[in-house]
Amino acid sequence: MSGLSYRAQTIEAAGTIVHDLPIDSYGAADLDALSGQRIPLIVGRDVLRIIDVEVDFIGDRVRWLKKQQDTDFRADFTLPLQGERAAFPSIDLTLEGRQRVRALLDLGSDTPITVAADYAREHGLLYERIQSSPVSIGLEGVLTNIAFSLRTVQIGEIELHDVPVHAVENWKLAEPISLGWPLFHSFHMILSLGRKSLQAAVDRHILASEIQRDRLGISGRREEKKLVFSHVAQGSPAWQAGLRVNDAVVSVDGRSISRNYPIPG
């Protein structure tokens, strides 16, 4: 994806002024369409180097904190952040009892776990598993992935079960695994690149609940008065119902498609 790079003279976050911050500008129409809302700014690690961030997935809120600010947050456990100077944060985890592996943290991703397809094949993660073919949209463009599930994933003291995973071809990230925010649906945590730590408190009731996943096997785009399918996973409920790529939906529950119906997102 092509774009422009420039510098902002000042940006304020959590009462901290950042000077001469590099900003990359891209066309984000696909991201807006996927999320159902306008996304004018994506905050990356350059900002997180100078502030901490408290993310409460349980309460559905985010709070910026001054760097290494003292809080009354009570963590169940703390994980060290790995990576070069923790500039691109990563943590260690265990997949289905295997040897520990390092994984990047990407709280901008709505996929619980993304893994390099070559890594998944090499370590037998795709062997004798039910698979599907979802589509994901990000700054890297539109990708068709391999979807499957892991029986267990252990992060610190916490073990998650039946975790959705996307395997991606032509992987370009520094580590073979990347973790998105749905994996942490039961977490309340503080991410501090300054302390090189991830403090986490976990709601055990939510931890036992299912991690949401796509069960329809379809992706599409909204056009004037219709929804057009750009991908239908073979063998999915949509496929079995006879839907194919470029088919269009013109009404839902007897109501015509419009800009605001169904609700975007």
C-alpha positions in Angstrom: 0.0 0.0 0.0 1.5 3.4 -1.0 1.2 6.5 1.0 2.9 9.7 2.2 5.2 10.4 5.1 5.5 13.7 6.9 6.2 15.1 10.4 3.9 16.7 12.9 5.4 19.6 14.9 3.6 18.6 18.1 1.2 16.0 19.4 -0.2 15.8 22.9 -1.0 12.4 24.6 -1.7 11.9 28.3 -0.4 15.4 29.1 2.9 14.6 27.3 3.9 16.8 24.4 5.7 14.9 21.5 7.7 17.0 19.1 8.6 16.3 15.5 6.7 13.0 15.3 6.9 11.1 11.9 3.4 10.3 10.5 2.6 8.0 7.6 -0.5 8.7 5.7 -2.4 6.0 3.7 -5.7 5.6 2.0 -7.8 3.7 4.6 -11.1 3.2 2.8 -10.9 -0.6 3.2 -10.3 -0.2 7.0 -13.2 2.3 7.3 -15.5 -0.1 5.4 -14.5 -3.1 7.5 -14.9 -1.3 10.9 -18.0 0.7 9.9 -16.6 3.9 11.1 -14.1 6.6 10.1 -10.6 5.9 11.5 -8.5 9.1 11.1 -5.5 8.0 13.1 -3.8 4.8 14.1 -1.4 5.1 17.1 1.7 3.1 16.8 4.8 2.3 18.8 6.4 5.7 18.3 3.8 7.2 20.6 3.8 4.2 23.0 7.5 4.8 23.6 6.7 8.0 25.5 3.4 7.1 27.2 1.9 4.0 28.8 -1.6 2.7 27.9 -4.2 1.0 30.1 -6.5 -1.2 28.1 -9.6 -2.6 29.8 -11.1 -5.1 27.3 -13.7 -6.1 30.0 -14.9 -2.6 30.5 -14.3 -1.6 26.8 -12.1 1.4 27.5 -8.6 2.7 26.9 -6.8 5.2 29.0 -3.5 7.0 28.2 -1.1 7.3 31.2 2.0 9.4 31.7 5.1 7.3 31.3 5.6 5.0 34.3 2.7 6.7 36.1 1.8 5.1 39.4 -1.7 3.7 39.5 -3.9 1.6 41.9 -4.0 -1.2 39.2 -3.7 -4.7 40.8 -2.2 -7.2 38.4 -2.6 -11.0 38.6 0.7 -11.3 36.9 3.4 -9.3 35.0 5.1 -10.4 31.8 8.4 -8.9 30.5 8.2 -7.3 27.1 10.7 -8.7 24.7 12.1 -7.2 21.4 14.8 -4.7 20.7 14.4 -2.1 23.5 10.7 -3.2 23.6 10.2 -0.9 20.6 8.0 -3.5 18.9 6.5 -5.2 22.0 6.4 -9.0 22.1 5.8 -11.6 24.8 6.5 -15.3 25.2 3.7 -17.9 25.1 3.1 -21.6 24.6 0.9 -23.2 21.9 -0.6 -26.5 22.8 2.1 -27.4 25.3 4.9 -26.9 22.8 8.1 -25.1 23.4 7.7 -21.4 24.3 7.7 -19.0 21.3 7.8 -15.3 21.0 4.8 -13.4 19.6 4.3 -9.7 18.7 1.5 -7.7 20.3 -0.7 -6.0 17.7 -3.7 -4.4 19.5 -4.8 -3.0 16.2 -5.7 -6.5 14.9 -9.1 -8.0 15.3 -7.7 -11.5 14.7 -6.9 -13.4 18.0 -3.7 -15.0 16.6 -2.1 -14.5 13.3 0.8 -16.9 12.3 3.1 -17.3 9.4 1.7 -20.1 7.2 5.2 -21.5 6.7 5.7 -21.6 10.5 2.3 -23.3 10.9 3.2 -26.0 8.4 6.7 -26.5 9.8 5.4 -27.1 13.3 2.4 -29.2 12.3 -0.2 -26.7 13.4 -2.3 -27.3 10.3 -2.1 -31.1 10.5 -5.5 -32.9 10.6 -7.4 -29.7 11.6 -10.6 -28.3 10.2 -9.7 -25.3 8.0 -11.4 -22.4 6.3 -10.4 -19.4 4.2 -11.2 -16.0 5.7 -10.3 -12.5 4.3 -8.5 -9.9 6.4 -8.0 -6.2 5.6 -5.1 -4.1 7.0 -2.5 -1.6 6.0 -0.8 -4.5 4.1 -3.9 -4.8 1.9 -6.5 -7.5 1.4 -5.3 -11.0 2.3 -6.9 -14.5 2.0 -5.8 -16.6 4.9 -6.1 -20.1 6.4 -8.3 -20.2 9.4 -8.1 -23.0 12.1 -8.2 -23.3 15.9 -5.6 -24.1 18.6 -6.7 -26.3 21.5 -4.8 -24.3 24.1 -2.6 -21.1 24.3 -0.8 -20.3 27.5 0.1 -16.7 28.4 1.8 -16.4 31.7 -0.4 -18.1 34.3 -3.4 -18.1 32.0 -4.5 -20.8 29.6 -7.0 -20.0 26.8 -8.9 -22.8 25.0 -10.2 -23.2 21.4 -8.4 -20.1 20.1 -9.1 -18.9 16.5 -6.0 -18.5 14.3 -5.3 -17.1 10.8 -2.2 -18.4 8.9 -0.9 -15.9 6.4 1.3 -16.6 3.4 4.3 -14.3 2.5 4.8 -13.4 6.2 6.9 -10.2 6.6 6.9 -9.5 10.4 9.9 -10.0 12.7 8.3 -12.9 14.7 6.2 -15.8 13.3 3.2 -15.1 15.5 1.2 -11.9 16.2 -1.5 -11.5 18.8 -4.6 -9.3 18.3 -6.9 -7.8 20.9 -9.7 -10.5 20.8 -7.2 -12.9 22.4 -7.2 -10.6 25.5 -11.0 -10.3 25.7 -10.8 -11.3 29.4 -7.9 -9.0 30.2 -7.5 -5.6 31.9 -3.8 -4.6 31.4 -1.2 -1.9 31.3 1.3 -1.9 28.5 4.5 0.0 29.4 7.4 0.2 26.9 9.2 2.3 29.5 9.1 -0.5 32.1 9.3 -3.1 29.4 6.3 -4.9 31.1 2.8 -6.0 30.5 0.7 -6.1 33.7 -2.5 -8.1 33.5 -5.6 -8.8 35.6 -8.0 -11.5 34.2 -11.7 -12.0 34.6 -11.9 -15.8 35.1 -15.6 -15.9 34.1 -15.0 -14.2 30.8 -11.8 -16.3 30.3 -14.0 -19.4 30.2 -16.3 -17.9 27.5 -15.8 -18.5 23.8 -13.6 -16.2 21.8 -15.7 -14.8 19.0 -14.9 -16.0 15.5 -16.3 -15.7 12.0 -18.7 -18.6 11.3 -20.2 -17.5 8.1 -17.2 -17.7 5.8 -18.0 -14.6 3.8 -16.5 -11.1 3.2 -17.8 -8.3 1.1 -18.2 -4.6 0.4 -21.1 -2.2 0.6 -22.1 -0.6 -2.7 -25.1 1.6 -3.7 -28.2 -0.3 -2.5 -26.4 -3.7 -2.2 -23.8 -5.8 -0.5 -21.5 -7.6 -2.8 -19.6 -10.7 -1.8 -15.8 -10.6 -2.5 -15.0 -13.9 -0.8 -17.0 -17.1 0.1 -15.1 -19.8 1.9 -15.6 -23.2 0.2 -17.7 -25.5 2.5 -18.9 -22.6 4.7 -22.7 -22.2 5.5 -22.8 -19.4 2.9 -21.2 -21.7 0.3 -23.6 -24.5 1.1 -26.5 -22.1 0.7 -25.3 -21.4 -2.9 -23.6 -18.0 -2.4 -20.6 -17.2 -4.6 -18.2 -14.3 -5.3 -19.8 -11.3 -6.9 -23.3 -12.4 -5.7 -25.2 -9.4 -4.2 -27.7 -9.0 -1.4 -30.3 -6.2 -2.0 -32.4 -6.6 1.1 -32.2 -8.1 4.6 -35.3 -9.1 6.6 -37.4 -7.6 3.8 -35.7 -4.2 4.1 -33.7 -2.7 1.2 -30.0 -2.1 1.6 -29.0 1.5 2.2 -26.0 3.4 3.4 -27.1 3.0 7.0 -28.8 -0.5 6.8 -27.7 -2.9 7.8 -25.7 -0.9 10.4 -22.0 -0.8 9.1 -19.5 -2.8 11.0 
